[in-house]
Amino acid sequence: MARGQWGKQPLVPEAHKALDNMKYEIAAELAIPVYQGSEDYWGYISSRDCGAVGGSMTRKLVQNTEQYLKTMI
């Protein structure tokens, strides 16, 4: 059986900056008070707000992928 690597390493390390930019863009759209310099520490933001940002990121990524796949057909 194949053994995969499970960890916090992204599949494409260069995507980290793009995902961070998306995260802060969505937080601004949702009026969540974070600033670009806070990097990965959002300890002062509620779990509900963090979940809203993560959920919105996931929805946007899925929509972008679906659109991309439609153009491939």
PDB file of N, CA, C and O in Angstrom:
ATOM      1  N   MET A   1       0.845  -1.168   0.000  1.00  0.00           N
ATOM      2  CA  MET A   1       0.000   0.000   0.000  1.00  0.00           C
ATOM      3  C   MET A   1       0.894   1.237   0.000  1.00  0.00           C
ATOM      4  O   MET A   1       1.902   1.284   0.705  1.00  0.00           O
ATOM      5  N   ALA A   2       0.526   2.213  -0.777  1.00  0.00           N
ATOM      6  CA  ALA A   2       1.309   3.440  -0.864  1.00  0.00           C
ATOM      7  C   ALA A   2       1.176   4.254   0.419  1.00  0.00           C
ATOM      8  O   ALA A   2       0.112   4.315   1.035  1.00  0.00           O
ATOM      9  N   ARG A   3       2.271   4.868   0.795  1.00  0.00           N
ATOM     10  CA  ARG A   3       2.250   5.714   1.990  1.00  0.00           C
ATOM     11  C   ARG A   3       2.478   7.150   1.556  1.00  0.00           C
ATOM     12  O   ARG A   3       3.536   7.489   1.026  1.00  0.00           O
ATOM     13  N   GLY A   4       1.494   7.977   1.780  1.00  0.00           N
ATOM     14  CA  GLY A   4       1.626   9.381   1.433  1.00  0.00           C
ATOM     15  C   GLY A   4       2.191  10.175   2.591  1.00  0.00           C
ATOM     16  O   GLY A   4       2.213   9.722   3.736  1.00  0.00           O
ATOM     17  N   GLN A   5       2.635  11.343   2.270  1.00  0.00           N
ATOM     18  CA  GLN A   5       3.151  12.224   3.309  1.00  0.00           C
ATOM     19  C   GLN A   5       2.017  13.113   3.788  1.00  0.00           C
ATOM     20  O   GLN A   5       1.356  13.764   2.978  1.00  0.00           O
ATOM     21  N   TRP A   6       1.787  13.148   5.075  1.00  0.00           N
ATOM     22  CA  TRP A   6       0.728  13.977   5.643  1.00  0.00           C
ATOM     23  C   TRP A   6       1.396  15.021   6.524  1.00  0.00           C
ATOM     24  O   TRP A   6       2.089  14.687   7.485  1.00  0.00           O
ATOM     25  N   GLY A   7       1.188  16.254   6.195  1.00  0.00           N
ATOM     26  CA  GLY A   7       1.782  17.312   6.999  1.00  0.00           C
ATOM     27  C   GLY A   7       1.250  18.662   6.564  1.00  0.00           C
ATOM     28  O   GLY A   7       0.275  18.755   5.819  1.00  0.00           O
ATOM     29  N   LYS A   8       1.890  19.676   7.029  1.00  0.00           N
ATOM     30  CA  LYS A   8       1.443  21.024   6.714  1.00  0.00           C
ATOM     31  C   LYS A   8       2.167  21.606   5.508  1.00  0.00           C
ATOM     32  O   LYS A   8       2.017  22.793   5.215  1.00  0.00           O
ATOM     33  N   GLN A   9       2.933  20.810   4.820  1.00  0.00           N
ATOM     34  CA  GLN A   9       3.640  21.293   3.645  1.00  0.00           C
ATOM     35  C   GLN A   9       2.685  21.373   2.464  1.00  0.00           C
ATOM     36  O   GLN A   9       2.056  20.374   2.113  1.00  0.00           O
ATOM     37  N   PRO A  10       2.564  22.554   1.840  1.00  0.00           N
ATOM     38  CA  PRO A  10       1.670  22.665   0.683  1.00  0.00           C
ATOM     39  C   PRO A  10       2.215  21.888  -0.509  1.00  0.00           C
ATOM     40  O   PRO A  10       3.423  21.685  -0.640  1.00  0.00           O
ATOM     41  N   LEU A  11       1.313  21.463  -1.362  1.00  0.00           N
ATOM     42  CA  LEU A  11       1.704  20.728  -2.559  1.00  0.00           C
ATOM     43  C   LEU A  11       2.566  21.608  -3.462  1.00  0.00           C
ATOM     44  O   LEU A  11       3.550  21.147  -4.041  1.00  0.00           O
ATOM     45  N   VAL A  12       2.183  22.881  -3.574  1.00  0.00           N
ATOM     46  CA  VAL A  12       2.946  23.855  -4.355  1.00  0.00           C
ATOM     47  C   VAL A  12       3.366  24.970  -3.396  1.00  0.00           C
ATOM     48  O   VAL A  12       2.558  25.850  -3.100  1.00  0.00           O
ATOM     49  N   PRO A  13       4.605  24.957  -2.905  1.00  0.00           N
ATOM     50  CA  PRO A  13       5.029  25.939  -1.910  1.00  0.00           C
ATOM     51  C   PRO A  13       4.883  27.389  -2.372  1.00  0.00           C
ATOM     52  O   PRO A  13       4.661  28.280  -1.552  1.00  0.00           O
ATOM     53  N   GLU A  14       5.006  27.629  -3.668  1.00  0.00           N
ATOM     54  CA  GLU A  14       4.896  28.989  -4.192  1.00  0.00           C
ATOM     55  C   GLU A  14       3.480  29.543  -4.057  1.00  0.00           C
ATOM     56  O   GLU A  14       3.277  30.752  -4.168  1.00  0.00           O
ATOM     57  N   ALA A  15       2.508  28.679  -3.819  1.00  0.00           N
ATOM     58  CA  ALA A  15       1.113  29.111  -3.718  1.00  0.00           C
ATOM     59  C   ALA A  15       0.803  29.766  -2.370  1.00  0.00           C
ATOM     60  O   ALA A  15      -0.257  30.371  -2.212  1.00  0.00           O
ATOM     61  N   HIS A  16       1.700  29.655  -1.411  1.00  0.00           N
ATOM     62  CA  HIS A  16       1.450  30.192  -0.066  1.00  0.00           C
ATOM     63  C   HIS A  16       1.141  31.687  -0.100  1.00  0.00           C
ATOM     64  O   HIS A  16       0.190  32.140   0.537  1.00  0.00           O
ATOM     65  N   LYS A  17       1.932  32.443  -0.832  1.00  0.00           N
ATOM     66  CA  LYS A  17       1.726  33.896  -0.898  1.00  0.00           C
ATOM     67  C   LYS A  17       0.395  34.228  -1.571  1.00  0.00           C
ATOM     68  O   LYS A  17      -0.319  35.124  -1.120  1.00  0.00           O
ATOM     69  N   ALA A  18       0.061  33.521  -2.635  1.00  0.00           N
ATOM     70  CA  ALA A  18      -1.208  33.772  -3.333  1.00  0.00           C
ATOM     71  C   ALA A  18      -2.398  33.443  -2.431  1.00  0.00           C
ATOM     72  O   ALA A  18      -3.390  34.171  -2.425  1.00  0.00           O
ATOM     73  N   LEU A  19      -2.305  32.359  -1.676  1.00  0.00           N
ATOM     74  CA  LEU A  19      -3.389  31.999  -0.759  1.00  0.00           C
ATOM     75  C   LEU A  19      -3.504  33.007   0.382  1.00  0.00           C
ATOM     76  O   LEU A  19      -4.609  33.332   0.817  1.00  0.00           O
ATOM     77  N   ASP A  20      -2.362  33.502   0.865  1.00  0.00           N
ATOM     78  CA  ASP A  20      -2.404  34.543   1.897  1.00  0.00           C
ATOM     79  C   ASP A  20      -3.083  35.801   1.370  1.00  0.00           C
ATOM     80  O   ASP A  20      -3.909  36.404   2.056  1.00  0.00           O
ATOM     81  N   ASN A  21      -2.728  36.196   0.141  1.00  0.00           N
ATOM     82  CA  ASN A  21      -3.362  37.381  -0.448  1.00  0.00           C
ATOM     83  C   ASN A  21      -4.867  37.188  -0.572  1.00  0.00           C
ATOM     84  O   ASN A  21      -5.642  38.104  -0.296  1.00  0.00           O
ATOM     85  N   MET A  22      -5.276  35.995  -0.988  1.00  0.00           N
ATOM     86  CA  MET A  22      -6.703  35.697  -1.105  1.00  0.00           C
ATOM     87  C   MET A  22      -7.374  35.766   0.265  1.00  0.00           C
ATOM     88  O   MET A  22      -8.481  36.289   0.393  1.00  0.00           O
ATOM     89  N   LYS A  23      -6.704  35.240   1.281  1.00  0.00           N
ATOM     90  CA  LYS A  23      -7.246  35.233   2.641  1.00  0.00           C
ATOM     91  C   LYS A  23      -7.507  36.660   3.126  1.00  0.00           C
ATOM     92  O   LYS A  23      -8.571  36.941   3.679  1.00  0.00           O
ATOM     93  N   TYR A  24      -6.553  37.549   2.924  1.00  0.00           N
ATOM     94  CA  TYR A  24      -6.718  38.931   3.389  1.00  0.00           C
ATOM     95  C   TYR A  24      -7.742  39.689   2.548  1.00  0.00           C
ATOM     96  O   TYR A  24      -8.452  40.553   3.062  1.00  0.00           O
ATOM     97  N   GLU A  25      -7.819  39.371   1.267  1.00  0.00           N
ATOM     98  CA  GLU A  25      -8.828  39.991   0.400  1.00  0.00           C
ATOM     99  C   GLU A  25     -10.235  39.605   0.865  1.00  0.00           C
ATOM    100  O   GLU A  25     -11.122  40.455   0.949  1.00  0.00           O
ATOM    101  N   ILE A  26     -10.430  38.335   1.160  1.00  0.00           N
ATOM    102  CA  ILE A  26     -11.742  37.868   1.621  1.00  0.00           C
ATOM    103  C   ILE A  26     -12.060  38.432   3.001  1.00  0.00           C
ATOM    104  O   ILE A  26     -13.201  38.807   3.267  1.00  0.00           O
ATOM    105  N   ALA A  27     -11.068  38.495   3.878  1.00  0.00           N
ATOM    106  CA  ALA A  27     -11.292  39.076   5.207  1.00  0.00           C
ATOM    107  C   ALA A  27     -11.734  40.530   5.080  1.00  0.00           C
ATOM    108  O   ALA A  27     -12.603  40.980   5.827  1.00  0.00           O
ATOM    109  N   ALA A  28     -11.149  41.265   4.146  1.00  0.00           N
ATOM    110  CA  ALA A  28     -11.549  42.659   3.931  1.00  0.00           C
ATOM    111  C   ALA A  28     -12.980  42.731   3.405  1.00  0.00           C
ATOM    112  O   ALA A  28     -13.751  43.595   3.820  1.00  0.00           O
ATOM    113  N   GLU A  29     -13.338  41.824   2.489  1.00  0.00           N
ATOM    114  CA  GLU A  29     -14.704  41.791   1.958  1.00  0.00           C
ATOM    115  C   GLU A  29     -15.720  41.512   3.061  1.00  0.00           C
ATOM    116  O   GLU A  29     -16.835  42.032   3.029  1.00  0.00           O
ATOM    117  N   LEU A  30     -15.333  40.687   4.039  1.00  0.00           N
ATOM    118  CA  LEU A  30     -16.227  40.331   5.138  1.00  0.00           C
ATOM    119  C   LEU A  30     -16.119  41.313   6.307  1.00  0.00           C
ATOM    120  O   LEU A  30     -16.746  41.111   7.346  1.00  0.00           O
ATOM    121  N   ALA A  31     -15.328  42.371   6.140  1.00  0.00           N
ATOM    122  CA  ALA A  31     -15.117  43.408   7.167  1.00  0.00           C
ATOM    123  C   ALA A  31     -14.548  42.825   8.462  1.00  0.00           C
ATOM    124  O   ALA A  31     -14.948  43.215   9.559  1.00  0.00           O
ATOM    125  N   ILE A  32     -13.614  41.889   8.319  1.00  0.00           N
ATOM    126  CA  ILE A  32     -12.937  41.301   9.474  1.00  0.00           C
ATOM    127  C   ILE A  32     -11.618  42.056   9.649  1.00  0.00           C
ATOM    128  O   ILE A  32     -10.826  42.132   8.709  1.00  0.00           O
ATOM    129  N   PRO A  33     -11.370  42.614  10.834  1.00  0.00           N
ATOM    130  CA  PRO A  33     -10.226  43.501  11.042  1.00  0.00           C
ATOM    131  C   PRO A  33      -8.883  42.775  11.173  1.00  0.00           C
ATOM    132  O   PRO A  33      -8.394  42.561  12.282  1.00  0.00           O
ATOM    133  N   VAL A  34      -8.302  42.406  10.057  1.00  0.00           N
ATOM    134  CA  VAL A  34      -6.954  41.832  10.056  1.00  0.00           C
ATOM    135  C   VAL A  34      -6.100  42.669   9.117  1.00  0.00           C
ATOM    136  O   VAL A  34      -6.619  43.345   8.229  1.00  0.00           O
ATOM    137  N   TYR A  35      -4.815  42.621   9.313  1.00  0.00           N
ATOM    138  CA  TYR A  35      -3.920  43.361   8.440  1.00  0.00           C
ATOM    139  C   TYR A  35      -2.884  42.408   7.859  1.00  0.00           C
ATOM    140  O   TYR A  35      -2.587  41.363   8.437  1.00  0.00           O
ATOM    141  N   GLN A  36      -2.349  42.781   6.726  1.00  0.00           N
ATOM    142  CA  GLN A  36      -1.465  41.912   5.955  1.00  0.00           C
ATOM    143  C   GLN A  36      -0.250  41.440   6.755  1.00  0.00           C
ATOM    144  O   GLN A  36       0.225  40.327   6.529  1.00  0.00           O
ATOM    145  N   GLY A  37       0.254  42.233   7.661  1.00  0.00           N
ATOM    146  CA  GLY A  37       1.457  41.865   8.399  1.00  0.00           C
ATOM    147  C   GLY A  37       1.253  40.815   9.468  1.00  0.00           C
ATOM    148  O   GLY A  37       2.232  40.343  10.047  1.00  0.00           O
ATOM    149  N   SER A  38       0.019  40.429   9.755  1.00  0.00           N
ATOM    150  CA  SER A  38      -0.228  39.476  10.840  1.00  0.00           C
ATOM    151  C   SER A  38       0.122  38.039  10.459  1.00  0.00           C
ATOM    152  O   SER A  38       0.059  37.146  11.304  1.00  0.00           O
ATOM    153  N   GLU A  39       0.487  37.809   9.207  1.00  0.00           N
ATOM    154  CA  GLU A  39       0.881  36.501   8.672  1.00  0.00           C
ATOM    155  C   GLU A  39      -0.129  35.427   9.057  1.00  0.00           C
ATOM    156  O   GLU A  39      -1.286  35.499   8.642  1.00  0.00           O
ATOM    157  N   ASP A  40       0.278  34.446   9.831  1.00  0.00           N
ATOM    158  CA  ASP A  40      -0.621  33.332  10.126  1.00  0.00           C
ATOM    159  C   ASP A  40      -1.215  33.384  11.531  1.00  0.00           C
ATOM    160  O   ASP A  40      -1.905  32.446  11.931  1.00  0.00           O
ATOM    161  N   TYR A  41      -0.971  34.441  12.285  1.00  0.00           N
ATOM    162  CA  TYR A  41      -1.531  34.530  13.637  1.00  0.00           C
ATOM    163  C   TYR A  41      -2.794  35.366  13.613  1.00  0.00           C
ATOM    164  O   TYR A  41      -2.757  36.571  13.363  1.00  0.00           O
ATOM    165  N   TRP A  42      -3.908  34.711  13.875  1.00  0.00           N
ATOM    166  CA  TRP A  42      -5.204  35.386  13.932  1.00  0.00           C
ATOM    167  C   TRP A  42      -5.850  35.116  15.281  1.00  0.00           C
ATOM    168  O   TRP A  42      -7.072  34.985  15.360  1.00  0.00           O
ATOM    169  N   GLY A  43      -5.062  35.029  16.338  1.00  0.00           N
ATOM    170  CA  GLY A  43      -5.557  34.661  17.654  1.00  0.00           C
ATOM    171  C   GLY A  43      -6.594  35.593  18.233  1.00  0.00           C
ATOM    172  O   GLY A  43      -7.375  35.189  19.094  1.00  0.00           O
ATOM    173  N   TYR A  44      -6.618  36.815  17.784  1.00  0.00           N
ATOM    174  CA  TYR A  44      -7.581  37.793  18.290  1.00  0.00           C
ATOM    175  C   TYR A  44      -8.876  37.807  17.476  1.00  0.00           C
ATOM    176  O   TYR A  44      -9.788  38.574  17.785  1.00  0.00           O
ATOM    177  N   ILE A  45      -8.967  36.981  16.456  1.00  0.00           N
ATOM    178  CA  ILE A  45     -10.160  36.887  15.612  1.00  0.00           C
ATOM    179  C   ILE A  45     -10.969  35.671  16.077  1.00  0.00           C
ATOM    180  O   ILE A  45     -10.400  34.622  16.383  1.00  0.00           O
ATOM    181  N   SER A  46     -12.286  35.817  16.129  1.00  0.00           N
ATOM    182  CA  SER A  46     -13.127  34.716  16.613  1.00  0.00           C
ATOM    183  C   SER A  46     -13.078  33.519  15.659  1.00  0.00           C
ATOM    184  O   SER A  46     -12.801  33.661  14.469  1.00  0.00           O
ATOM    185  N   SER A  47     -13.352  32.355  16.211  1.00  0.00           N
ATOM    186  CA  SER A  47     -13.376  31.131  15.402  1.00  0.00           C
ATOM    187  C   SER A  47     -14.420  31.232  14.301  1.00  0.00           C
ATOM    188  O   SER A  47     -14.209  30.748  13.189  1.00  0.00           O
ATOM    189  N   ARG A  48     -15.536  31.857  14.612  1.00  0.00           N
ATOM    190  CA  ARG A  48     -16.601  32.016  13.621  1.00  0.00           C
ATOM    191  C   ARG A  48     -16.111  32.834  12.423  1.00  0.00           C
ATOM    192  O   ARG A  48     -16.366  32.473  11.274  1.00  0.00           O
ATOM    193  N   ASP A  49     -15.407  33.936  12.698  1.00  0.00           N
ATOM    194  CA  ASP A  49     -14.898  34.775  11.614  1.00  0.00           C
ATOM    195  C   ASP A  49     -13.812  34.058  10.813  1.00  0.00           C
ATOM    196  O   ASP A  49     -13.778  34.151   9.586  1.00  0.00           O
ATOM    197  N   CYS A  50     -12.929  33.344  11.508  1.00  0.00           N
ATOM    198  CA  CYS A  50     -11.893  32.577  10.804  1.00  0.00           C
ATOM    199  C   CYS A  50     -12.526  31.513   9.911  1.00  0.00           C
ATOM    200  O   CYS A  50     -12.078  31.284   8.788  1.00  0.00           O
ATOM    201  N   GLY A  51     -13.566  30.870  10.419  1.00  0.00           N
ATOM    202  CA  GLY A  51     -14.276  29.867   9.630  1.00  0.00           C
ATOM    203  C   GLY A  51     -14.955  30.467   8.420  1.00  0.00           C
ATOM    204  O   GLY A  51     -15.009  29.845   7.359  1.00  0.00           O
ATOM    205  N   ALA A  52     -15.474  31.680   8.576  1.00  0.00           N
ATOM    206  CA  ALA A  52     -16.114  32.359   7.447  1.00  0.00           C
ATOM    207  C   ALA A  52     -15.094  32.652   6.352  1.00  0.00           C
ATOM    208  O   ALA A  52     -15.387  32.499   5.166  1.00  0.00           O
ATOM    209  N   VAL A  53     -13.901  33.072   6.751  1.00  0.00           N
ATOM    210  CA  VAL A  53     -12.846  33.342   5.766  1.00  0.00           C
ATOM    211  C   VAL A  53     -12.434  32.043   5.080  1.00  0.00           C
ATOM    212  O   VAL A  53     -12.330  32.000   3.854  1.00  0.00           O
ATOM    213  N   GLY A  54     -12.199  30.989   5.854  1.00  0.00           N
ATOM    214  CA  GLY A  54     -11.803  29.705   5.273  1.00  0.00           C
ATOM    215  C   GLY A  54     -12.867  29.124   4.359  1.00  0.00           C
ATOM    216  O   GLY A  54     -12.554  28.585   3.298  1.00  0.00           O
ATOM    217  N   GLY A  55     -14.123  29.233   4.767  1.00  0.00           N
ATOM    218  CA  GLY A  55     -15.218  28.736   3.931  1.00  0.00           C
ATOM    219  C   GLY A  55     -15.338  29.506   2.635  1.00  0.00           C
ATOM    220  O   GLY A  55     -15.576  28.924   1.576  1.00  0.00           O
ATOM    221  N   SER A  56     -15.173  30.821   2.719  1.00  0.00           N
ATOM    222  CA  SER A  56     -15.238  31.647   1.509  1.00  0.00           C
ATOM    223  C   SER A  56     -14.071  31.341   0.580  1.00  0.00           C
ATOM    224  O   SER A  56     -14.230  31.315  -0.641  1.00  0.00           O
ATOM    225  N   MET A  57     -12.895  31.108   1.164  1.00  0.00           N
ATOM    226  CA  MET A  57     -11.738  30.739   0.341  1.00  0.00           C
ATOM    227  C   MET A  57     -12.008  29.431  -0.391  1.00  0.00           C
ATOM    228  O   MET A  57     -11.733  29.317  -1.586  1.00  0.00           O
ATOM    229  N   THR A  58     -12.542  28.452   0.317  1.00  0.00           N
ATOM    230  CA  THR A  58     -12.828  27.156  -0.291  1.00  0.00           C
ATOM    231  C   THR A  58     -13.843  27.291  -1.410  1.00  0.00           C
ATOM    232  O   THR A  58     -13.659  26.726  -2.488  1.00  0.00           O
ATOM    233  N   ARG A  59     -14.922  28.042  -1.164  1.00  0.00           N
ATOM    234  CA  ARG A  59     -15.933  28.247  -2.210  1.00  0.00           C
ATOM    235  C   ARG A  59     -15.324  28.902  -3.443  1.00  0.00           C
ATOM    236  O   ARG A  59     -15.595  28.483  -4.569  1.00  0.00           O
ATOM    237  N   LYS A  60     -14.503  29.927  -3.236  1.00  0.00           N
ATOM    238  CA  LYS A  60     -13.900  30.639  -4.360  1.00  0.00           C
ATOM    239  C   LYS A  60     -12.933  29.736  -5.125  1.00  0.00           C
ATOM    240  O   LYS A  60     -12.904  29.766  -6.356  1.00  0.00           O
ATOM    241  N   LEU A  61     -12.142  28.933  -4.408  1.00  0.00           N
ATOM    242  CA  LEU A  61     -11.217  28.014  -5.074  1.00  0.00           C
ATOM    243  C   LEU A  61     -11.964  26.958  -5.883  1.00  0.00           C
ATOM    244  O   LEU A  61     -11.552  26.622  -6.993  1.00  0.00           O
ATOM    245  N   VAL A  62     -13.056  26.435  -5.337  1.00  0.00           N
ATOM    246  CA  VAL A  62     -13.857  25.439  -6.057  1.00  0.00           C
ATOM    247  C   VAL A  62     -14.487  26.072  -7.292  1.00  0.00           C
ATOM    248  O   VAL A  62     -14.483  25.464  -8.363  1.00  0.00           O
ATOM    249  N   GLN A  63     -15.027  27.281  -7.164  1.00  0.00           N
ATOM    250  CA  GLN A  63     -15.627  27.965  -8.312  1.00  0.00           C
ATOM    251  C   GLN A  63     -14.593  28.195  -9.405  1.00  0.00           C
ATOM    252  O   GLN A  63     -14.869  27.960 -10.581  1.00  0.00           O
ATOM    253  N   ASN A  64     -13.398  28.656  -9.023  1.00  0.00           N
ATOM    254  CA  ASN A  64     -12.343  28.890 -10.010  1.00  0.00           C
ATOM    255  C   ASN A  64     -11.944  27.597 -10.711  1.00  0.00           C
ATOM    256  O   ASN A  64     -11.724  27.590 -11.922  1.00  0.00           O
ATOM    257  N   THR A  65     -11.848  26.513  -9.963  1.00  0.00           N
ATOM    258  CA  THR A  65     -11.480  25.227 -10.552  1.00  0.00           C
ATOM    259  C   THR A  65     -12.569  24.722 -11.486  1.00  0.00           C
ATOM    260  O   THR A  65     -12.273  24.202 -12.561  1.00  0.00           O
ATOM    261  N   GLU A  66     -13.831  24.871 -11.083  1.00  0.00           N
ATOM    262  CA  GLU A  66     -14.935  24.448 -11.950  1.00  0.00           C
ATOM    263  C   GLU A  66     -14.936  25.235 -13.255  1.00  0.00           C
ATOM    264  O   GLU A  66     -15.139  24.660 -14.324  1.00  0.00           O
ATOM    265  N   GLN A  67     -14.713  26.537 -13.178  1.00  0.00           N
ATOM    266  CA  GLN A  67     -14.663  27.356 -14.393  1.00  0.00           C
ATOM    267  C   GLN A  67     -13.506  26.920 -15.283  1.00  0.00           C
ATOM    268  O   GLN A  67     -13.652  26.833 -16.503  1.00  0.00           O
ATOM    269  N   TYR A  68     -12.360  26.649 -14.675  1.00  0.00           N
ATOM    270  CA  TYR A  68     -11.204  26.203 -15.434  1.00  0.00           C
ATOM    271  C   TYR A  68     -11.494  24.880 -16.138  1.00  0.00           C
ATOM    272  O   TYR A  68     -11.169  24.710 -17.313  1.00  0.00           O
ATOM    273  N   LEU A  69     -12.105  23.947 -15.415  1.00  0.00           N
ATOM    274  CA  LEU A  69     -12.406  22.642 -16.005  1.00  0.00           C
ATOM    275  C   LEU A  69     -13.434  22.751 -17.128  1.00  0.00           C
ATOM    276  O   LEU A  69     -13.366  21.995 -18.097  1.00  0.00           O
ATOM    277  N   LYS A  70     -14.386  23.678 -17.015  1.00  0.00           N
ATOM    278  CA  LYS A  70     -15.373  23.874 -18.080  1.00  0.00           C
ATOM    279  C   LYS A  70     -14.711  24.362 -19.358  1.00  0.00           C
ATOM    280  O   LYS A  70     -15.139  24.004 -20.455  1.00  0.00           O
ATOM    281  N   THR A  71     -13.668  25.179 -19.225  1.00  0.00           N
ATOM    282  CA  THR A  71     -12.982  25.672 -20.418  1.00  0.00           C
ATOM    283  C   THR A  71     -12.138  24.579 -21.064  1.00  0.00           C
ATOM    284  O   THR A  71     -11.807  24.668 -22.247  1.00  0.00           O
ATOM    285  N   MET A  72     -11.789  23.546 -20.294  1.00  0.00           N
ATOM    286  CA  MET A  72     -10.965  22.460 -20.818  1.00  0.00           C
ATOM    287  C   MET A  72     -11.780  21.485 -21.667  1.00  0.00           C
ATOM    288  O   MET A  72     -11.216  20.735 -22.464  1.00  0.00           O
ATOM    289  N   ILE A  73     -13.090  21.492 -21.499  1.00  0.00           N
ATOM    290  CA  ILE A  73     -13.936  20.527 -22.213  1.00  0.00           C
ATOM    291  C   ILE A  73     -14.222  21.000 -23.611  1.00  0.00           C
ATOM    292  O   ILE A  73     -14.918  20.319 -24.363  1.00  0.00           O
TER     293      ILE A  73
END
